[in-house]
Amino acid sequence: MASGNRTKDEKTPIDVPKIFDKDEMSLKSIDPNISSDELLNTEGVYYLKDVAKLLEIAPHDLKRRAHTFEDKGRDPWEIMGVRKTWSHWIIRMTRFSPYFRKFMLPRLNAVESKWDSNEMLAQKGIFYLSEVCEKLPLTPHHIKYQVRRNKKSREQFGVWKDIEYKTYLVDMEVFSKWIEKIWNEEA
């Protein structure tokens, strides 16, 4: 065809604008067996209510923070990875994760001096390993050794070296079960 006219079978390339970034192209559901760290290291878009439930944070707090950024003329989707699309609040994990780690990490609990070992082990929350060991007949050195030997120490022992806090932390609910098992095996 010398005329330069295209036939119906020839496709004209269409210049489509880039709307979505690579990590925004799918709405994902959360695996109920995933840990909070594993979730924070994923890519994708999730419903805010599901993320808030797993991370044990208040959805209204995230919404309030997003509205505060909007009121200041700033884009919460770019800053913290949170937005409302139609009637659904969603989270872009690659943006939300750094924001959460910097501004919303759960506060650590303090070991109360009035607690004995059993009272301490009955608590819920995250504690410093060094404080926990003050109430136990075990040293931080012994526990850190076990942690370094096990890649799943957080899930199995409730103890891990936290990158953000730069120290060893204890999830008391998991830790207390592990200590009970060890103490009973040694007896």
DOFI-938036 format. One record per residue (C-alpha): chain; x, y, z; residue number from 1. Coordinates in Angstrom, 3 decimals. Example, Ala and Ser with C-alpha at 12.3 -4.5 7.8 and 13.67 -1.06 7.14 Angstrom:
<nodes>
NODE   chain       east      north         up     n
NODE       A     12.300     -4.500      7.800     1
NODE       A     13.670     -1.060      7.140     2
</nodes>
This chain:
<nodes>
NODE   chain       east      north         up     n
NODE       A      0.000      0.000      0.000     1
NODE       A      1.752      3.026     -1.259     2
NODE       A     -0.923      5.440     -0.150     3
NODE       A      0.196      5.358      3.469     4
NODE       A     -3.292      4.436      4.657     5
NODE       A     -3.446      1.647      7.171     6
NODE       A     -5.708     -1.315      6.828     7
NODE       A     -8.078     -2.399      9.563     8
NODE       A     -5.707     -5.223     10.486     9
NODE       A     -2.762     -2.951     11.205    10
NODE       A     -2.581     -1.741     14.807    11
NODE       A     -1.531      1.774     15.585    12
NODE       A      0.621      1.978     18.706    13
NODE       A     -1.214      3.908     21.360    14
NODE       A      0.708      6.139     23.694    15
NODE       A     -0.765      5.064     27.044    16
NODE       A      0.157      7.221     30.007    17
NODE       A      1.747      5.506     32.989    18
NODE       A     -0.873      5.489     35.711    19
NODE       A      0.306      2.816     38.150    20
NODE       A      3.754      2.149     39.529    21
NODE       A      4.843     -1.488     39.530    22
NODE       A      4.003     -1.982     43.216    23
NODE       A      0.500     -0.496     42.776    24
NODE       A     -0.786     -2.912     40.162    25
NODE       A     -2.536     -5.435     42.386    26
NODE       A     -4.857     -5.423     45.348    27
NODE       A     -3.692     -8.249     47.592    28
NODE       A     -5.250    -10.098     50.466    29
NODE       A     -3.253    -10.857     53.595    30
NODE       A     -2.269    -14.420     54.375    31
NODE       A     -3.494    -15.049     57.947    32
NODE       A     -0.242    -16.904     58.742    33
NODE       A      2.061    -14.046     57.721    34
NODE       A      3.992    -12.170     60.388    35
NODE       A      3.919     -8.385     60.645    36
NODE       A      7.554     -8.189     59.487    37
NODE       A      6.818    -10.346     56.460    38
NODE       A      3.833     -8.151     55.574    39
NODE       A      5.872     -4.960     55.916    40
NODE       A      8.428     -6.390     53.477    41
NODE       A      5.913     -7.131     50.713    42
NODE       A      4.884     -5.095     47.681    43
NODE       A      1.337     -4.381     46.662    44
NODE       A     -1.805     -2.635     47.761    45
NODE       A     -3.869     -3.894     50.709    46
NODE       A     -7.041     -2.835     52.460    47
NODE       A     -6.225     -0.606     55.408    48
NODE       A     -8.545     -2.550     57.736    49
NODE       A     -6.637     -5.801     57.094    50
NODE       A     -3.211     -4.239     57.608    51
NODE       A     -4.353     -2.438     60.760    52
NODE       A     -5.693     -5.682     62.195    53
NODE       A     -2.447     -7.596     61.645    54
NODE       A     -0.253     -4.758     62.907    55
NODE       A     -2.612     -4.083     65.825    56
NODE       A     -2.988     -0.389     65.055    57
NODE       A     -6.118      1.735     65.010    58
NODE       A     -7.476      2.363     61.475    59
NODE       A     -8.873      5.729     62.565    60
NODE       A     -5.346      6.815     63.570    61
NODE       A     -4.065      6.182     60.028    62
NODE       A     -7.076      7.953     58.524    63
NODE       A     -6.541     10.928     60.828    64
NODE       A     -2.872     11.120     59.850    65
NODE       A     -3.810     10.975     56.151    66
NODE       A     -6.367     13.775     56.587    67
NODE       A     -3.771     15.874     58.422    68
NODE       A     -1.372     15.581     55.472    69
NODE       A     -4.192     16.463     53.034    70
NODE       A     -5.130     19.509     55.126    71
NODE       A     -1.523     20.686     54.794    72
NODE       A     -1.621     20.204     51.012    73
NODE       A      0.571     17.114     51.100    74
NODE       A     -0.199     13.757     49.461    75
NODE       A     -0.611     10.957     52.046    76
NODE       A     -0.290      8.344     49.270    77
NODE       A      3.243      9.523     48.575    78
NODE       A      4.223     10.226     52.190    79
NODE       A      2.709      7.336     54.098    80
NODE       A      1.134      5.072     51.465    81
NODE       A     -2.466      5.592     52.633    82
NODE       A     -5.449      6.851     50.603    83
NODE       A     -9.168      6.554     50.198    84
NODE       A    -10.363      5.408     46.780    85
NODE       A    -14.120      5.664     46.491    86
NODE       A    -15.298      4.165     49.773    87
NODE       A    -12.238      2.010     50.540    88
NODE       A     -9.108      2.956     52.417    89
NODE       A     -6.030      1.257     50.991    90
NODE       A     -2.335      0.969     51.807    91
NODE       A      0.608      0.930     49.416    92
NODE       A      3.031     -1.231     51.364    93
NODE       A      6.281      0.070     49.830    94
NODE       A      5.415      3.574     51.076    95
NODE       A      3.613      2.563     54.246    96
NODE       A      6.319      0.250     55.614    97
NODE       A      9.055      2.910     56.013    98
NODE       A      6.517      5.356     57.456    99
NODE       A      5.234      2.767     59.927   100
NODE       A      8.729      1.720     60.980   101
NODE       A      9.769      5.330     61.524   102
NODE       A      6.674      6.826     63.135   103
NODE       A      4.383      4.041     64.318   104
NODE       A      6.465      1.209     65.729   105
NODE       A      4.782     -0.146     68.810   106
NODE       A      6.096      1.276     72.015   107
NODE       A      8.070     -1.135     74.125   108
NODE       A      6.756     -2.160     77.505   109
NODE       A      8.858     -1.844     80.634   110
NODE       A      9.362     -4.735     83.027   111
NODE       A      7.840     -3.596     86.323   112
NODE       A     10.095     -3.969     89.364   113
NODE       A      7.178     -5.315     91.438   114
NODE       A      6.675     -8.306     89.101   115
NODE       A      8.171    -11.659     89.898   116
NODE       A      9.226    -13.973     87.047   117
NODE       A      5.802    -15.589     86.698   118
NODE       A      3.930    -12.274     86.663   119
NODE       A      6.280    -10.957     84.017   120
NODE       A      5.833    -14.043     81.826   121
NODE       A      2.035    -13.605     82.030   122
NODE       A      2.216    -10.141     80.386   123
NODE       A      1.495     -9.261     76.777   124
NODE       A      3.578     -6.999     74.594   125
NODE       A      7.139     -6.355     73.489   126
NODE       A      9.956     -5.933     76.027   127
NODE       A     13.727     -5.459     76.025   128
NODE       A     15.519     -8.787     76.433   129
NODE       A     17.981     -7.277     78.922   130
NODE       A     15.123     -6.231     81.249   131
NODE       A     13.361     -9.575     80.886   132
NODE       A     16.498    -11.498     81.832   133
NODE       A     16.787     -9.564     85.106   134
NODE       A     13.756    -11.578     86.278   135
NODE       A     14.962    -14.958     84.994   136
NODE       A     17.645    -17.459     85.930   137
NODE       A     18.981    -17.062     82.369   138
NODE       A     21.399    -14.524     80.953   139
NODE       A     20.864    -12.480     77.791   140
NODE       A     24.021    -14.137     76.449   141
NODE       A     22.425    -17.618     76.603   142
NODE       A     19.254    -16.479     74.860   143
NODE       A     21.082    -14.457     72.182   144
NODE       A     23.118    -17.558     71.363   145
NODE       A     19.890    -19.510     70.743   146
NODE       A     18.518    -16.668     68.621   147
NODE       A     21.601    -16.512     66.420   148
NODE       A     21.334    -20.267     65.799   149
NODE       A     17.690    -20.146     64.673   150
NODE       A     16.474    -18.107     61.689   151
NODE       A     12.882    -18.353     62.967   152
NODE       A     13.667    -17.296     66.520   153
NODE       A     10.995    -14.608     66.533   154
NODE       A      8.233    -17.057     65.646   155
NODE       A      9.545    -19.963     67.752   156
NODE       A     11.130    -18.219     70.755   157
NODE       A      9.597    -14.756     70.677   158
NODE       A     13.092    -13.216     70.664   159
NODE       A     14.865    -11.405     67.831   160
NODE       A     17.406     -8.701     67.128   161
NODE       A     15.360     -5.751     65.950   162
NODE       A     16.913     -3.649     63.195   163
NODE       A     14.999     -0.483     64.085   164
NODE       A     15.662     -0.621     67.832   165
NODE       A     19.167     -2.091     67.325   166
NODE       A     18.757     -4.494     70.221   167
NODE       A     17.156     -7.801     71.190   168
NODE       A     13.425     -7.720     71.869   169
NODE       A     10.974    -10.183     73.379   170
NODE       A      7.373    -10.890     72.388   171
NODE       A      6.248    -12.045     75.824   172
NODE       A      3.373    -14.294     74.702   173
NODE       A      5.619    -16.447     72.491   174
NODE       A      8.614    -16.153     74.797   175
NODE       A      6.768    -17.344     77.908   176
NODE       A      5.638    -20.540     76.126   177
NODE       A      9.192    -21.203     74.991   178
NODE       A     10.633    -20.617     78.470   179
NODE       A      8.001    -22.912     80.014   180
NODE       A      8.906    -25.650     77.542   181
NODE       A     12.642    -25.268     78.176   182
NODE       A     12.235    -25.146     81.958   183
NODE       A     10.060    -28.255     81.988   184
NODE       A     12.448    -30.174     79.710   185
NODE       A     15.415    -29.352     81.920   186
NODE       A     13.658    -30.388     85.147   187
</nodes>
